Amino acid sequence: MHRILPIVFSAPLAAMSVLLLAAAHRPMPPEQQTVVTGLVSGHNGQSLDAASISAAGRNVTAVTGPDGRFRLRVSRSADYERATLHVQRAGYDSRDVRVVLHGDSMEVNVSLTPAAVRKDAPPVAEQSIAATGAAVATRMSLGADVGRRTRIAAPAANRQSDLRWRRGHPDSGNTEAYDRITENAFRSPRVAPLSTFSADVDRASYSNVRRFLSLGTLPPVDAVRVEELVNYFRYADPTPGANEPPLRISTEVAAAPWNPRHELVRIALRARDVDMRRAPANNLVFLVDVSGSMQGPTRLPLVKESLRLLVNQLRDEDRVAIVVYAGNAGLVLPSTGGGEKQRILAALDGLEAGGSTAGGAGIKLAYDVARANVIRGGNNRVILCTDGDFNVGQSSDGELVRLIEDRRREGAFLTILGFGMGNYKDAKMEKLAGAGNGNYGYIDDLLEARKILVQEMGGTLLTVAKDVKLQVEFNPDRVQAYRLLGYEDRLLRDEDFANDAKDAGDIGAGHTVTVLYEIVPSNVPLDVSLPGVSPLRYQALPKSASRDDELLHVAMRYKAPDGEESRLVTHPVRAGRGNASESMRFASAVAGFGMLLRQSPNAGALTWPDVLTLARGARGHDEDGYRSEFIRLAEVAASLQHRGEVGVVRDR
């Protein structure tokens, strides 16, 4: 038999026990917030816009406005709590400011010191790369007056264990997905005189490649789409006149940098500019993936900050709705006027990630909301923000493509913005954007979000020509062989060119599309492999003296944004090289960069120093700093490829 012995406390001990029990059952203090406001200025007191302010370890970021002021909402769990604010801006040294958070609001003013900016990097051979050290990672920041991107170098060694793991490692956990790219081969115009493909305005590959290089590793070769690298940049091509079609074709021919006996042809399409302040009203539906895979600093928090930038550009006549999906889809914010920015921003701030990913259900609901609030004659668009990791309901590529193809007939366009690392589904998102009369970008930081959603807002949101196709015919008397650089997943059958039922790429206001062909002229020895084909019996045609001076002929078809019948524009290109323009030189440098990253057999004698020399010589008036950024990335890629640093990265 067990006896229960009484426990007797002395009075002081009993009192202490009561206090301990009360403390144990006392509720935890609720999470509080402090709104930190302030001014970021330069050494001479001038206000600095587009400076980035983040709270270390808290996944919140703000960007200063034109007046240099910012507003950052920071959570705290105590009445007084220490925090570190990280402030950075292109052209200035970054600065960490320690603060004590308290009260509902507080003001912190920060002064930044100009940095010493290196005008030109030394040649690759002169760069100091430690044998065991990690690569130099690049962190990009945005300049003030013009949104300038410059390079701030920082050692990546301290971050590599968190941010990179090699492909094939059993514990990598990497599930990023890229479609295999089989590079276009040389073809003979006597066998295949026509080259037909869809225009491509996507730029996701460039920012994705930048993400890999910035974290000290080379991208997978199938993440490198040469045409998207080239099309990331703007070129000095003539814009359409007032009474011309919305797209203007221009061309030039010069020597190919990697094989001077070959010629490089640049075909440029330049879309009409539109003043977005006077553009048709927008009916936008933000479709936001809030599933568990969107947890992490470069995912949902970055989505919210990116969309905040767009919301701040909206006019009163614009409308925004917010649809989310995880295990199910739901309407967070019904269609709301652009003048109610605080209501829209509050709905964005409340989004949190968790659960599985019913992407198909979210897409259906978003299109339903867009259709219910359609603006006749306006810009109706669904903006999908996701890592592409759909896993519930309609989730296969085929199912989702068919779903979007069915819904695009309702008149709403589609923009897909990719986020995240490690499980990023590039292949799926590229297919979906192509199926939905849309475009596709990858946002690796808030600076890229500003480029896509603010600086290039018209190109991202406002389509001026849809189903744009190109068909190039080569003169077999002038051309022995030709090769299209990139566009491997945009190729069309020749008969699809005049088939208006065949979908193709859509081009937004102010967009530029650049196409490069490498040509082996007929007056030089053939030095490339061509598929063996027996001579044709019936296809030989008599020469036409009036067209003997033509190298090739460009034909373009496009439709009006609300039209279903295509219009034809043609442009003959005369034979004969000219001096390469600045645009040609820089575009060829970017194409060479892509070929070297892909280790292309068509790169010829091209080397990394060649790419850097070309790019530096064609930097020109680099107002936004993107060409300078490219040069820094090429330096990093050269160093990494020399050491064989191939891998993938993920969120910390």
Solvent accessible surface area in square Angstrom, and as a share of the most:
residue,aa,sasa,rsa
1,M,230,1.03
2,H,181,0.81
3,R,200,0.73
4,I,168,0.85
5,L,126,0.62
6,P,114,0.72
7,I,140,0.71
8,V,131,0.76
9,F,104,0.43
10,S,67,0.43
11,A,82,0.64
12,P,102,0.64
13,L,86,0.43
14,A,35,0.27
15,A,58,0.45
16,M,111,0.49
17,S,29,0.19
18,V,97,0.56
19,L,125,0.62
20,L,116,0.58
21,L,112,0.56
22,A,54,0.42
23,A,49,0.38
24,A,80,0.62
25,H,146,0.65
26,R,161,0.59
27,P,114,0.72
28,M,168,0.75
29,P,79,0.49
30,P,104,0.65
31,E,127,0.57
32,Q,54,0.24
33,Q,81,0.36
34,T,0,0.00
35,V,21,0.12
36,V,0,0.00
37,T,38,0.22
38,G,0,0.00
39,L,50,0.25
40,V,0,0.00
41,S,16,0.10
42,G,2,0.02
43,H,122,0.54
44,N,106,0.54
45,G,53,0.51
46,Q,68,0.30
47,S,53,0.34
48,L,5,0.02
49,D,26,0.14
50,A,3,0.02
51,A,0,0.00
52,S,18,0.11
53,I,0,0.00
54,S,31,0.20
55,A,3,0.03
56,A,61,0.47
57,G,86,0.83
58,R,66,0.24
59,N,85,0.43
60,V,39,0.23
61,T,37,0.21
62,A,11,0.08
63,V,36,0.20
64,T,4,0.02
65,G,23,0.22
66,P,129,0.81
67,D,82,0.42
68,G,0,0.00
69,R,96,0.35
70,F,10,0.04
71,R,141,0.51
72,L,3,0.02
73,R,100,0.37
74,V,0,0.00
75,S,36,0.23
76,R,12,0.04
77,S,68,0.44
78,A,44,0.34
79,D,94,0.48
80,Y,155,0.59
81,E,39,0.18
82,R,198,0.72
83,A,10,0.08
84,T,39,0.23
85,L,0,0.00
86,H,51,0.23
87,V,0,0.00
88,Q,13,0.06
89,R,19,0.07
90,A,6,0.04
91,G,28,0.27
92,Y,25,0.10
93,D,74,0.38
94,S,54,0.35
95,R,109,0.40
96,D,90,0.47
97,V,24,0.14
98,R,213,0.78
99,V,17,0.10
100,V,59,0.34
101,L,0,0.00
102,H,75,0.34
103,G,37,0.35
104,D,118,0.61
105,S,75,0.48
106,M,35,0.16
107,E,102,0.46
108,V,16,0.09
109,N,97,0.50
110,V,3,0.02
111,S,54,0.35
112,L,2,0.01
113,T,85,0.49
114,P,57,0.36
115,A,32,0.25
116,A,110,0.85
117,V,98,0.56
118,R,105,0.38
119,K,173,0.73
120,D,78,0.40
121,A,8,0.06
122,P,46,0.29
123,P,65,0.41
124,V,31,0.18
125,A,101,0.78
126,E,116,0.52
127,Q,43,0.19
128,S,110,0.71
129,I,57,0.29
130,A,63,0.49
131,A,105,0.81
132,T,139,0.81
133,G,25,0.24
134,A,28,0.21
135,A,2,0.01
136,V,50,0.29
137,A,3,0.02
138,T,5,0.03
139,R,121,0.44
140,M,7,0.03
141,S,2,0.01
142,L,3,0.01
143,G,3,0.03
144,A,10,0.07
145,D,135,0.70
146,V,55,0.31
147,G,4,0.04
148,R,83,0.30
149,R,0,0.00
150,T,23,0.13
151,R,57,0.21
152,I,58,0.29
153,A,54,0.42
154,A,46,0.36
155,P,105,0.66
156,A,3,0.02
157,A,59,0.46
158,N,136,0.70
159,R,66,0.24
160,Q,27,0.12
161,S,103,0.66
162,D,74,0.38
163,L,8,0.04
164,R,38,0.14
165,W,26,0.09
166,R,112,0.41
167,R,116,0.42
168,G,78,0.75
169,H,96,0.43
170,P,124,0.78
171,D,113,0.59
172,S,12,0.08
173,G,61,0.59
174,N,41,0.21
175,T,76,0.44
176,E,20,0.09
177,A,36,0.28
178,Y,40,0.15
179,D,69,0.36
180,R,203,0.74
181,I,23,0.12
182,T,103,0.60
183,E,39,0.18
184,N,20,0.10
185,A,66,0.51
186,F,13,0.05
187,R,120,0.44
188,S,22,0.14
189,P,3,0.02
190,R,147,0.54
191,V,73,0.42
192,A,12,0.10
193,P,54,0.34
194,L,48,0.24
195,S,11,0.07
196,T,6,0.03
197,F,0,0.00
198,S,6,0.04
199,A,0,0.00
200,D,1,0.00
201,V,7,0.04
202,D,5,0.02
203,R,27,0.10
204,A,0,0.00
205,S,1,0.01
206,Y,2,0.01
207,S,1,0.01
208,N,2,0.01
209,V,1,0.01
210,R,1,0.00
211,R,6,0.02
212,F,0,0.00
213,L,0,0.00
214,S,17,0.11
215,L,16,0.08
216,G,0,0.00
217,T,0,0.00
218,L,6,0.03
219,P,5,0.03
220,P,8,0.05
221,V,56,0.32
222,D,30,0.16
223,A,1,0.01
224,V,0,0.00
225,R,11,0.04
226,V,12,0.07
227,E,4,0.02
228,E,0,0.00
229,L,0,0.00
230,V,4,0.02
231,N,1,0.00
232,Y,3,0.01
233,F,6,0.03
234,R,110,0.40
235,Y,13,0.05
236,A,97,0.75
237,D,15,0.08
238,P,60,0.38
239,T,60,0.35
240,P,14,0.09
241,G,30,0.29
242,A,101,0.78
243,N,156,0.80
244,E,74,0.33
245,P,50,0.32
246,P,17,0.11
247,L,3,0.02
248,R,94,0.34
249,I,15,0.07
250,S,24,0.16
251,T,38,0.22
252,E,37,0.16
253,V,12,0.07
254,A,2,0.02
255,A,42,0.32
256,A,1,0.00
257,P,51,0.32
258,W,7,0.02
259,N,32,0.17
260,P,93,0.59
261,R,116,0.42
262,H,3,0.02
263,E,16,0.07
264,L,1,0.00
265,V,0,0.00
266,R,14,0.05
267,I,0,0.00
268,A,1,0.01
269,L,2,0.01
270,R,20,0.07
271,A,0,0.00
272,R,75,0.28
273,D,78,0.40
274,V,51,0.29
275,D,55,0.29
276,M,33,0.15
277,R,182,0.66
278,R,183,0.67
279,A,9,0.07
280,P,59,0.37
281,A,24,0.18
282,N,2,0.01
283,N,1,0.01
284,L,1,0.00
285,V,1,0.00
286,F,0,0.00
287,L,1,0.00
288,V,0,0.00
289,D,0,0.00
290,V,14,0.08
291,S,0,0.00
292,G,26,0.25
293,S,28,0.18
294,M,0,0.00
295,Q,108,0.48
296,G,21,0.20
297,P,57,0.36
298,T,28,0.16
299,R,18,0.07
300,L,6,0.03
301,P,33,0.21
302,L,19,0.09
303,V,0,0.00
304,K,36,0.15
305,E,37,0.17
306,S,0,0.00
307,L,0,0.00
308,R,65,0.24
309,L,23,0.11
310,L,0,0.00
311,V,0,0.00
312,N,80,0.41
313,Q,77,0.34
314,L,8,0.04
315,R,42,0.15
316,D,109,0.57
317,E,93,0.42
318,D,1,0.00
319,R,87,0.32
320,V,0,0.00
321,A,1,0.01
322,I,0,0.00
323,V,0,0.00
324,V,22,0.12
325,Y,0,0.00
326,A,15,0.12
327,G,31,0.29
328,N,125,0.64
329,A,34,0.26
330,G,27,0.26
331,L,87,0.43
332,V,63,0.36
333,L,7,0.04
334,P,66,0.41
335,S,19,0.12
336,T,2,0.01
337,G,12,0.12
338,G,0,0.00
339,G,47,0.46
340,E,85,0.38
341,K,51,0.22
342,Q,142,0.63
343,R,112,0.41
344,I,0,0.00
345,L,11,0.06
346,A,64,0.50
347,A,17,0.13
348,L,0,0.00
349,D,59,0.30
350,G,58,0.56
351,L,10,0.05
352,E,145,0.65
353,A,24,0.19
354,G,36,0.35
355,G,55,0.53
356,S,46,0.30
357,T,1,0.01
358,A,6,0.05
359,G,0,0.00
360,G,0,0.00
361,A,47,0.37
362,G,0,0.00
363,I,4,0.02
364,K,85,0.36
365,L,49,0.24
366,A,0,0.00
367,Y,1,0.00
368,D,52,0.27
369,V,13,0.08
370,A,2,0.02
371,R,132,0.48
372,A,85,0.66
373,N,47,0.24
374,V,47,0.27
375,I,40,0.20
376,R,204,0.75
377,G,75,0.73
378,G,22,0.21
379,N,8,0.04
380,N,12,0.06
381,R,2,0.01
382,V,0,0.00
383,I,0,0.00
384,L,1,0.00
385,C,0,0.00
386,T,0,0.00
387,D,0,0.00
388,G,0,0.00
389,D,32,0.16
390,F,13,0.06
391,N,86,0.44
392,V,55,0.31
393,G,66,0.64
394,Q,60,0.27
395,S,29,0.18
396,S,54,0.35
397,D,46,0.24
398,G,31,0.30
399,E,67,0.30
400,L,0,0.00
401,V,29,0.17
402,R,146,0.53
403,L,17,0.09
404,I,1,0.00
405,E,56,0.25
406,D,86,0.44
407,R,30,0.11
408,R,37,0.14
409,R,173,0.63
410,E,59,0.26
411,G,43,0.41
412,A,7,0.06
413,F,22,0.09
414,L,3,0.02
415,T,1,0.00
416,I,0,0.00
417,L,1,0.01
418,G,0,0.00
419,F,0,0.00
420,G,1,0.01
421,M,15,0.07
422,G,7,0.06
423,N,22,0.11
424,Y,0,0.00
425,K,32,0.13
426,D,2,0.01
427,A,8,0.06
428,K,24,0.10
429,M,0,0.00
430,E,17,0.08
431,K,76,0.32
432,L,0,0.00
433,A,1,0.01
434,G,26,0.25
435,A,7,0.05
436,G,0,0.00
437,N,16,0.08
438,G,12,0.11
439,N,19,0.10
440,Y,5,0.02
441,G,7,0.07
442,Y,2,0.01
443,I,1,0.00
444,D,23,0.12
445,D,36,0.19
446,L,17,0.09
447,L,11,0.06
448,E,3,0.01
449,A,0,0.00
450,R,52,0.19
451,K,6,0.03
452,I,19,0.10
453,L,0,0.00
454,V,33,0.19
455,Q,69,0.31
456,E,29,0.13
457,M,16,0.07
458,G,9,0.09
459,G,4,0.04
460,T,10,0.06
461,L,0,0.00
462,L,20,0.10
463,T,12,0.07
464,V,20,0.11
465,A,0,0.00
466,K,17,0.07
467,D,11,0.06
468,V,0,0.00
469,K,4,0.02
470,L,0,0.00
471,Q,25,0.11
472,V,0,0.00
473,E,86,0.39
474,F,2,0.01
475,N,26,0.13
476,P,47,0.30
477,D,50,0.26
478,R,86,0.32
479,V,1,0.00
480,Q,47,0.21
481,A,0,0.00
482,Y,4,0.02
483,R,3,0.01
484,L,8,0.04
485,L,5,0.03
486,G,3,0.03
487,Y,1,0.00
488,E,35,0.16
489,D,78,0.40
490,R,31,0.11
491,L,89,0.44
492,L,31,0.15
493,R,152,0.56
494,D,62,0.32
495,E,112,0.50
496,D,5,0.03
497,F,14,0.06
498,A,67,0.52
499,N,64,0.33
500,D,44,0.23
501,A,91,0.71
502,K,77,0.33
503,D,33,0.17
504,A,9,0.07
505,G,7,0.07
506,D,8,0.04
507,I,1,0.01
508,G,3,0.03
509,A,7,0.05
510,G,6,0.06
511,H,12,0.05
512,T,3,0.02
513,V,1,0.01
514,T,2,0.01
515,V,0,0.00
516,L,5,0.03
517,Y,0,0.00
518,E,3,0.02
519,I,0,0.00
520,V,0,0.00
521,P,13,0.08
522,S,52,0.34
523,N,133,0.68
524,V,34,0.20
525,P,93,0.58
526,L,82,0.41
527,D,59,0.30
528,V,30,0.18
529,S,104,0.67
530,L,51,0.25
531,P,93,0.58
532,G,85,0.81
533,V,78,0.45
534,S,88,0.57
535,P,131,0.82
536,L,88,0.44
537,R,196,0.72
538,Y,173,0.66
539,Q,117,0.52
540,A,96,0.74
541,L,153,0.76
542,P,124,0.78
543,K,147,0.62
544,S,56,0.36
545,A,99,0.76
546,S,94,0.61
547,R,159,0.58
548,D,60,0.31
549,D,51,0.26
550,E,37,0.17
551,L,4,0.02
552,L,2,0.01
553,H,58,0.26
554,V,0,0.00
555,A,12,0.09
556,M,0,0.00
557,R,50,0.18
558,Y,7,0.03
559,K,6,0.03
560,A,24,0.19
561,P,47,0.30
562,D,132,0.68
563,G,18,0.18
564,E,129,0.58
565,E,136,0.61
566,S,16,0.10
567,R,134,0.49
568,L,90,0.45
569,V,36,0.20
570,T,70,0.41
571,H,52,0.23
572,P,72,0.45
573,V,8,0.04
574,R,163,0.60
575,A,30,0.23
576,G,50,0.48
577,R,107,0.39
578,G,44,0.42
579,N,153,0.78
580,A,36,0.28
581,S,46,0.30
582,E,74,0.33
583,S,6,0.04
584,M,4,0.02
585,R,78,0.28
586,F,0,0.00
587,A,0,0.00
588,S,2,0.01
589,A,0,0.00
590,V,0,0.00
591,A,0,0.00
592,G,0,0.00
593,F,0,0.00
594,G,0,0.00
595,M,3,0.01
596,L,21,0.10
597,L,7,0.04
598,R,32,0.12
599,Q,124,0.55
600,S,11,0.07
601,P,124,0.78
602,N,35,0.18
603,A,8,0.06
604,G,60,0.58
605,A,83,0.65
606,L,13,0.07
607,T,64,0.37
608,W,27,0.09
609,P,69,0.43
610,D,60,0.31
611,V,0,0.00
612,L,1,0.01
613,T,94,0.54
614,L,36,0.18
615,A,0,0.00
616,R,54,0.20
617,G,52,0.50
618,A,0,0.00
619,R,41,0.15
620,G,43,0.41
621,H,165,0.73
622,D,19,0.10
623,E,93,0.42
624,D,44,0.23
625,G,0,0.00
626,Y,20,0.07
627,R,25,0.09
628,S,13,0.08
629,E,0,0.00
630,F,0,0.00
631,I,0,0.00
632,R,18,0.07
633,L,1,0.00
634,A,0,0.00
635,E,4,0.02
636,V,6,0.04
637,A,0,0.00
638,A,4,0.03
639,S,12,0.08
640,L,0,0.00
641,Q,42,0.19
642,H,162,0.72
643,R,67,0.24
644,G,45,0.44
645,E,18,0.08
646,V,46,0.27
647,G,0,0.00
648,V,1,0.01
649,V,0,0.00
650,R,100,0.37
651,D,23,0.12
652,R,171,0.62
